[in-house]
Amino acid sequence: MALAETIWDYMRMDHTVTQKCDVLLCLGSYDIRVAEKSASLWLQGFGDVIVFSGNTGKLTEGIWDKPEAEVFRDRAVELGVPAGKCLVENSSTNTGENVQLSYKILKERHLLPTSVLIVQKPYMERRAYATFLKQWPGDVSSITVYVTSPELNLANYPSETTGSLQDVISVMLGDMARIKLYEEKGFQVHQDIPENVQQAFDQLVATGKYLSHMPS
């Protein structure tokens, strides 16, 4: 558990949001708590509009009968976010497309932001941030970018949709592997990986128990 928590803590970036942002970018997944976090942030005044982004991915096939973005939008509206403050991007199937297609929607509506707060699963914070900085079609140097997630620790994260703790660790290790791989492929910007984090990753991989979501 301690090894997995080392990676969990690294993948979370713990940004402190110091301003209201033009856009909350809520990235779809199997975790409805991400939508709830986005709604809470909007209701607290941390964003003007929310873009809900995502179609159906490998982890949400068969869970819902409509795209992740629409499920997340509906939940946010249930929690009090006005429908008119919600934009839906329901075509993307990976994080890069989340960023690129959300940009397109915002540009079409003359809403290109100078500040963005990305809302994602805890163990996806770092990769979402690194992907945004690489994949945003506009001038990313002119944008203030934050990333946040539901405030859950690893032990409390597993749910009916995420699966068991072993399932969560497996998905997290797959994302950790993509930190290096996707930089090499040009999908993300570089992220330093501390030695203790890399050692924790290597030890967990060596057990052979958490390989179901490793990139091929």
C-alpha positions in Angstrom: 0.0 0.0 0.0 2.8 2.4 0.9 4.4 2.0 -2.6 1.1 2.7 -4.3 0.5 5.8 -2.1 3.9 7.1 -3.1 2.7 7.1 -6.8 -0.7 8.4 -5.9 0.8 11.4 -4.1 3.1 12.1 -7.1 0.3 11.9 -9.6 -1.7 14.5 -7.7 -0.3 18.0 -8.1 -2.1 19.7 -5.2 -2.5 23.0 -7.0 -3.9 25.8 -4.9 -6.4 27.8 -6.9 -6.0 31.4 -6.2 -8.4 33.0 -8.6 -11.7 32.5 -10.4 -11.0 30.9 -13.8 -12.6 31.6 -17.1 -13.3 27.9 -17.7 -13.6 24.7 -15.6 -12.5 21.8 -17.9 -14.1 18.6 -16.5 -12.6 15.5 -18.1 -14.9 12.6 -18.4 -14.2 9.2 -16.9 -16.0 6.4 -14.9 -15.9 8.5 -11.8 -19.0 10.7 -11.3 -17.3 12.3 -8.3 -15.2 14.4 -10.8 -18.5 15.9 -12.1 -19.5 16.6 -8.5 -16.2 18.3 -7.8 -16.6 20.5 -10.9 -20.1 21.5 -9.8 -18.9 22.3 -6.3 -16.1 24.5 -7.7 -18.6 26.3 -9.9 -21.0 26.9 -7.1 -18.1 28.3 -5.0 -17.4 30.8 -7.7 -14.2 29.3 -9.1 -15.3 29.2 -12.7 -17.5 31.0 -15.2 -18.5 28.0 -17.5 -17.8 24.3 -17.3 -16.8 22.3 -20.4 -17.6 18.6 -19.9 -15.5 16.6 -22.2 -15.6 12.9 -23.1 -17.3 10.3 -25.2 -17.0 6.6 -24.0 -13.6 5.1 -23.2 -12.4 1.6 -22.4 -13.4 2.0 -18.7 -16.9 3.3 -19.3 -18.1 0.9 -22.0 -21.4 -0.6 -20.7 -21.6 1.7 -17.7 -23.8 4.4 -19.1 -26.0 4.6 -22.2 -24.7 8.1 -23.2 -21.3 9.8 -23.4 -19.4 10.6 -20.2 -19.7 14.4 -20.9 -23.5 14.2 -20.9 -23.6 12.1 -17.8 -21.3 14.5 -16.0 -23.3 17.6 -17.2 -26.5 16.1 -16.1 -25.1 15.5 -12.6 -23.7 19.0 -12.4 -27.2 20.4 -13.3 -28.8 18.2 -10.6 -26.4 19.8 -8.1 -27.4 23.3 -9.1 -25.2 24.4 -12.0 -27.3 26.2 -14.6 -27.5 24.3 -17.8 -26.6 27.5 -19.7 -23.2 27.5 -17.9 -22.4 23.9 -19.2 -20.8 23.1 -22.5 -20.6 19.5 -23.7 -17.9 18.1 -25.9 -18.9 14.5 -26.4 -16.6 13.2 -29.2 -13.2 12.8 -27.5 -11.9 9.4 -26.6 -8.5 10.4 -25.0 -7.0 13.2 -23.0 -5.4 14.9 -26.0 -8.8 15.0 -27.8 -10.4 16.3 -24.6 -8.1 19.3 -24.8 -8.2 19.8 -28.6 -11.9 19.5 -29.0 -12.8 21.6 -26.0 -10.6 24.3 -27.4 -12.6 24.1 -30.6 -15.9 24.5 -28.8 -14.7 27.4 -26.8 -13.2 29.1 -29.8 -16.5 28.8 -31.8 -18.3 30.5 -28.9 -15.6 33.3 -28.6 -14.8 32.0 -25.0 -11.1 31.2 -25.3 -9.8 31.5 -21.8 -6.9 33.2 -20.1 -7.3 30.8 -17.1 -8.4 27.2 -16.9 -9.0 24.8 -14.0 -8.8 21.2 -15.1 -10.9 18.8 -13.0 -9.9 15.1 -13.2 -9.5 11.9 -11.2 -6.8 12.3 -8.5 -4.2 9.9 -10.1 -4.8 11.6 -13.5 -4.0 15.1 -12.4 -0.4 15.2 -13.5 -1.0 13.6 -16.9 -4.0 15.8 -17.6 -1.8 18.9 -16.8 1.1 17.7 -18.9 -1.3 16.9 -21.8 -3.0 20.2 -21.7 0.3 22.1 -22.0 1.2 20.1 -25.1 -2.2 19.7 -26.8 -3.9 23.1 -26.3 -4.0 24.5 -29.9 -3.7 28.1 -28.8 -0.9 30.0 -27.1 -0.6 28.0 -23.8 2.0 30.5 -22.5 -0.8 33.1 -22.1 -3.0 30.8 -20.0 -2.9 30.2 -16.3 -3.5 26.4 -15.8 -4.6 24.7 -12.6 -5.5 21.1 -12.0 -7.6 19.6 -9.2 -9.6 16.5 -8.3 -11.9 15.1 -5.7 -10.2 15.1 -2.3 -9.9 11.4 -1.8 -6.9 9.3 -0.6 -6.0 6.0 -2.3 -7.6 3.8 0.4 -11.0 5.7 0.1 -11.0 5.9 -3.7 -12.3 2.5 -4.9 -16.0 2.6 -5.7 -18.6 0.5 -7.5 -17.5 2.0 -10.9 -13.7 2.2 -10.3 -13.5 -1.4 -9.1 -11.3 -2.8 -6.4 -8.1 -1.3 -4.9 -6.1 -3.6 -7.2 -8.1 -2.3 -10.2 -7.4 1.3 -9.2 -3.7 0.7 -8.7 -3.5 -1.1 -12.0 -5.0 1.9 -13.8 -2.8 4.3 -11.9 0.3 2.4 -12.9 -0.8 2.5 -16.5 -1.1 6.2 -16.3 2.3 6.5 -14.6 3.9 4.5 -17.4 2.4 7.0 -19.9 4.2 9.9 -18.2 7.4 8.9 -20.0 5.9 7.1 -23.0 3.6 9.9 -24.0 6.4 12.5 -23.7 8.4 10.4 -26.1 5.5 10.2 -28.5 5.0 14.0 -28.3 1.6 13.8 -26.5 2.7 15.5 -23.3 5.3 17.9 -21.9 8.1 16.5 -19.7 7.5 15.7 -16.0 10.3 15.0 -13.6 9.9 11.7 -11.8 11.6 11.5 -8.4 13.8 8.5 -7.8 11.6 7.2 -4.9 8.5 7.3 -7.2 10.2 5.4 -10.0 11.4 2.8 -7.5 7.9 2.4 -6.2 6.6 2.0 -9.7 9.2 -0.6 -10.6 8.6 -2.6 -7.5 4.8 -2.8 -8.0 5.3 -3.7 -11.7 7.7 -6.5 -10.6 4.9 -8.1 -8.5 3.0 -8.9 -11.7 -0.3 -8.1 -10.0 -1.0 -4.7 -11.6 -0.3 -5.0 -15.3 -3.8 -5.0 -16.8 -3.7 -1.4 -17.9 0.0 -1.0 -18.9 0.5 0.5 -22.4 1.4 -2.1 -25.1 
